[in-house]
């Protein structure tokens, strides 16, 4: 599996490269009211509104001193994954023609590499459905982020509807 490694609060994480569209410098977000603190807002990416997820806040790491925690190396990793099936329809499958895009704020992007020697670890847990298995890499251990689990399903549905409605006809 080819992965992109990055850091959040000094810890190493990885995302399978097949989910990554592009890595951007930090972009300004348009705040949306009443969202969890780990969603600073939305940004425009290639003509589409995309929700932005602050991985440090999502992972529950304490924020550093205010806005000063952003550095020149802070990046937005734009990811895409199949839209989940409609809620309440146990027989439905993900719709590959519809995709969900998210921008993920990471402290920095370290490398693109092939991950060998995956360590067995428990699957996603109910308290952290976005954290997957551990990988042993030459520079140390990293944990896989499951992008499809970053947002609770009801929040993901609401954001998808909001950004789709804002795109217009």
C-alpha positions as CSV (number, residue, x, y, z in Angstrom):
1,X,0.0,0.0,0.0
2,X,1.3,3.4,-0.9
3,X,0.8,6.0,1.8
4,X,1.3,9.7,2.5
5,X,2.7,10.4,5.9
6,X,2.2,13.5,7.9
7,X,2.4,14.8,11.4
8,X,-0.3,16.1,13.8
9,X,0.9,17.4,17.2
10,X,4.3,15.7,16.7
11,X,2.8,12.3,16.0
12,X,3.1,10.4,12.7
13,X,0.0,9.4,10.7
14,X,-0.7,8.1,7.2
15,X,-3.4,8.1,4.6
16,X,-3.5,5.6,1.7
17,X,-2.5,7.6,-1.3
18,X,-5.5,6.4,-3.4
19,X,-7.7,8.7,-1.2
20,X,-5.5,11.8,-1.7
21,X,-6.3,14.2,-4.5
22,X,-3.8,17.0,-3.8
23,X,-1.7,18.6,-1.0
24,X,-2.1,22.3,-0.7
25,X,-0.7,25.1,1.5
26,X,-3.0,26.1,4.3
27,X,-6.1,27.8,2.8
28,X,-8.4,30.3,4.5
29,X,-11.8,28.8,5.6
30,X,-15.2,30.4,5.5
31,X,-16.6,29.6,9.0
32,X,-19.9,27.9,9.4
33,X,-21.9,28.4,12.6
34,X,-22.8,25.6,15.0
35,X,-20.2,23.1,13.8
36,X,-17.8,21.2,16.1
37,X,-14.5,23.0,16.8
38,X,-12.6,20.6,14.6
39,X,-14.4,21.9,11.5
40,X,-13.1,25.5,11.0
41,X,-15.3,25.9,7.9
42,X,-15.3,25.3,4.2
43,X,-13.0,26.4,1.4
44,X,-13.3,26.5,-2.4
45,X,-11.4,23.8,-4.2
46,X,-11.6,23.7,-8.0
47,X,-15.0,25.4,-7.9
48,X,-16.5,23.2,-5.2
49,X,-17.0,24.0,-1.5
50,X,-15.1,21.5,0.6
51,X,-15.3,21.1,4.4
52,X,-12.1,21.6,6.3
53,X,-11.2,19.3,9.2
54,X,-8.5,20.3,11.7
55,X,-6.9,16.9,12.5
56,X,-5.2,18.2,15.6
57,X,-8.6,19.2,17.1
58,X,-10.3,16.0,15.8
59,X,-7.7,13.8,17.4
60,X,-8.2,15.7,20.7
61,X,-4.7,17.2,21.0
62,X,-4.6,20.4,22.9
63,X,-4.2,23.4,20.7
64,X,-0.9,25.3,20.9
65,X,-0.9,29.0,21.6
66,X,-3.7,30.3,19.5
67,X,-3.3,30.9,15.8
68,X,0.5,30.8,16.3
69,X,0.4,27.0,16.0
70,X,0.0,27.3,12.2
71,X,3.4,27.3,10.4
72,X,4.6,27.6,6.9
73,X,4.7,23.8,6.8
74,X,1.0,23.5,7.7
75,X,-0.8,21.7,4.8
76,X,-4.3,20.8,3.7
77,X,-4.5,17.3,2.3
78,X,-7.5,17.1,0.0
79,X,-9.0,13.6,0.2
80,X,-11.9,11.9,-1.6
81,X,-13.8,8.7,-0.7
82,X,-17.1,7.1,-1.8
83,X,-20.3,8.6,-0.3
84,X,-21.7,6.3,2.4
85,X,-25.0,4.5,1.7
86,X,-28.2,6.4,2.7
87,X,-28.8,6.1,6.4
88,X,-31.6,3.7,7.3
89,X,-31.1,1.5,4.1
90,X,-29.3,-1.6,5.4
91,X,-29.1,-3.1,1.9
92,X,-27.7,0.0,0.1
93,X,-24.0,0.2,-0.8
94,X,-21.7,3.2,-1.2
95,X,-22.4,5.1,-4.4
96,X,-19.1,5.2,-6.4
97,X,-20.5,7.9,-8.7
98,X,-20.9,10.3,-5.7
99,X,-17.8,11.1,-3.7
100,X,-17.2,13.0,-0.5
101,X,-14.3,15.5,-0.4
102,X,-12.6,16.8,2.7
103,X,-9.6,19.1,3.3
104,X,-7.5,17.8,6.3
105,X,-5.3,20.2,8.1
106,X,-2.0,18.6,9.1
107,X,1.1,20.1,10.6
108,X,3.2,19.0,7.7
109,X,3.4,16.3,5.0
110,X,6.5,14.2,5.4
111,X,6.6,11.7,2.6
112,X,5.0,9.4,0.0
113,X,6.1,5.8,0.4
114,X,5.3,2.2,0.2
115,X,4.2,0.8,3.6
116,X,5.6,-2.6,4.4
117,X,5.4,-4.6,7.6
118,X,2.0,-3.5,8.8
119,X,1.6,-4.2,12.5
120,X,-1.7,-5.8,13.5
121,X,-3.9,-3.6,15.6
122,X,-7.5,-3.5,16.6
123,X,-9.8,-2.0,14.0
124,X,-11.6,1.3,14.5
125,X,-13.1,1.8,17.9
126,X,-16.4,3.5,18.7
127,X,-14.6,6.4,20.3
128,X,-12.1,6.8,17.4
129,X,-13.6,5.3,14.2
130,X,-11.1,7.3,12.2
131,X,-7.9,5.6,13.5
132,X,-6.8,2.4,11.8
133,X,-3.9,0.0,12.1
134,X,-0.3,0.8,13.0
135,X,2.4,0.6,10.4
136,X,6.1,0.0,11.1
137,X,8.1,2.3,8.8
138,X,11.9,2.8,8.7
139,X,11.6,6.2,10.6
140,X,9.2,4.7,13.2
141,X,5.6,3.7,13.8
142,X,2.7,5.6,12.2
143,X,-1.0,5.1,12.4
144,X,-3.4,5.0,9.5
145,X,-6.2,7.5,9.4
146,X,-9.5,6.2,8.0
147,X,-10.8,9.3,6.2
148,X,-14.3,7.9,5.8
149,X,-14.6,7.7,9.6
150,X,-13.4,11.3,10.4
151,X,-16.9,12.8,10.7
152,X,-20.0,11.3,12.3
153,X,-22.5,10.1,9.6
154,X,-25.2,12.7,10.5
155,X,-22.6,15.5,10.3
156,X,-21.2,14.2,7.1
157,X,-24.7,14.0,5.6
158,X,-25.4,17.6,6.7
159,X,-22.2,19.0,5.4
160,X,-22.5,17.2,2.0
161,X,-26.0,18.6,1.6
162,X,-24.9,22.1,2.6
163,X,-22.0,22.2,0.1
164,X,-24.0,20.6,-2.6
165,X,-26.8,23.1,-2.2
166,X,-24.3,26.0,-2.2
167,X,-22.8,24.8,-5.5
168,X,-26.1,25.6,-7.3
169,X,-27.3,24.2,-10.6
